[in-house]
Amino acid sequence: MRIYLDHNATTPVREEVVEVMTAVLRENPGNPSSTHAEGAAALAAVTNAREQVASCLGTEPKRVFFTSGATESNNTLLCGLLAANASRRHVVTTTIEHPSVQEPCTWLEARGFRVTRVPVDEDGRVDPSRLAEAIEDATALISVIWANNETGVIQPIEEIAACAEQRGVPFHVDATQAIGKWPVDLSRIPVAYLSCSAHKFNGPKGVGALVVAGDGGIEPLLLGGGQERQRRGGTENVSGIAGLGSACALAEQELGERRRRYAELRDRLWRGIETSIAGLRRNGSSEHVLPNTLNVEFAGSAGEVLLQALDLEGVAVSAGAACHSGSISASHVLTAMGRTPEEARSCLRFSVGHGVDAAQIDRVIELLEKLVPLAREAVEA
Ligand SMILES: Cc1ncc(COP(=O)(O)O)c(C=O)c1O
């Protein structure tokens, strides 16, 4: 049986979620916009999911808008700024954002916006005071990733949110990696916008949400039938939305237990390889980090070679962000933390999740003990 340690790329869909989705697909043929009984049943499934998402995130159902995932949520928000902001044309973000934030920022720059990308320290954290210094009168938005997909490093979101609120600037948080692994409670943290994707926490792919805390001030990206209260045209992905709701309900119920279990597995892996393999360095803060993520530099080896060797032995890991797998360019996140391109290319990301157990971790430790020296020899040759 294969060992899947790539849960930050995507997660297996939980059986409970499959059941909910299957029931909707089998028994619920309606369009939520239709006024007959079938339509009402589909609308009820969407409404129920909206309540589950809102409850998991500590917000109100009316703040939740369904999208096709975090990429669409991030694009909707950032590209929507262009139409909605005639005077404030400046964005503050960081150097370690996901491409679905980075690329819309570049798109905005090409259309007259200015973007300040605040650097992170060598642990991968941004200093809130540096973000505060970057705020101008013209700042329309601050956008920060809550937990980084490559390193798992958690940003000081509460401090940034407090500062943004004090300065009167809307704050967007890309919480895609945080949900289901870290407490996300918008009733305590004043964020204006939040993005997420169901498949990162045991829901289906191709569905997510944008949470809009205030009245919005953003234009829709998709125009059409006025669905999602005019914010996102297109017939709702009813089964996917039901799956997202169900995954949120599980995440809410299980958060404490997941954090404990994932951290145990992640720490077991780190202790095992740290004591038996020389020349390792852990990337990113070991204090402010998701419980499930371990990013390690195997000095003198190539991450891609190790990834392939592990894959042949039945183990799935990542050598960079899976969202751009196929490319072996050095990770922008690791280089932003001060790693050289060569160091960044010798890193692997291990991310645990549902279905991983201690015996699997021990097997991976054993394999790495065997494969790392071979990968190092391959680089020397
Ligand atoms: C932090 C972060 N933001 C956004 C995304 C994009 O999510 P999706 O591909 O589901 O749209 C990802 C996916 O890896 C991510 O990790």
The ligand as an SDF file (V2000), in Angstrom:
LIG
                    3D

 16 16  0  0  0  0  0  0  0  0999 V2000
   -2.1170   28.7220    0.2400 C   0  0  0  0  0  0  0  0  0  0  0  0
   -2.8570   28.3360   -0.9910 C   0  0  0  0  0  0  0  0  0  0  0  0
   -3.6500   29.2310   -1.5970 N   0  0  0  0  0  0  0  0  0  0  0  0
   -4.3550   28.9340   -2.6930 C   0  0  0  0  0  0  0  0  0  0  0  0
   -4.2770   27.6890   -3.2610 C   0  0  0  0  0  0  0  0  0  0  0  0
   -5.0880   27.3910   -4.4890 C   0  0  0  0  0  0  0  0  0  0  0  0
   -6.0630   26.4330   -4.2090 O   0  0  0  0  0  0  0  0  0  0  0  0
   -6.8660   25.7220   -5.4020 P   0  0  0  0  0  0  0  0  0  0  0  0
   -5.8330   25.1250   -6.3010 O   0  0  0  0  0  0  0  0  0  0  0  0
   -7.7020   24.7200   -4.7170 O   0  0  0  0  0  0  0  0  0  0  0  0
   -7.6560   26.7750   -6.0890 O   0  0  0  0  0  0  0  0  0  0  0  0
   -3.4410   26.7170   -2.6980 C   0  0  0  0  0  0  0  0  0  0  0  0
   -3.2630   25.3880   -3.3230 C   0  0  0  0  0  0  0  0  0  0  0  0
   -2.2080   24.7780   -3.2020 O   0  0  0  0  0  0  0  0  0  0  0  0
   -2.7250   27.0560   -1.5150 C   0  0  0  0  0  0  0  0  0  0  0  0
   -1.9480   26.1430   -0.9080 O   0  0  0  0  0  0  0  0  0  0  0  0
  1  2  1  0
  2  3  1  0
  2 15  2  0
  3  4  2  0
  4  5  1  0
  5  6  1  0
  5 12  2  0
  6  7  1  0
  7  8  1  0
  8  9  2  0
  8 10  1  0
  8 11  1  0
 12 13  1  0
 12 15  1  0
 13 14  2  0
 15 16  1  0
M  END
$$$$
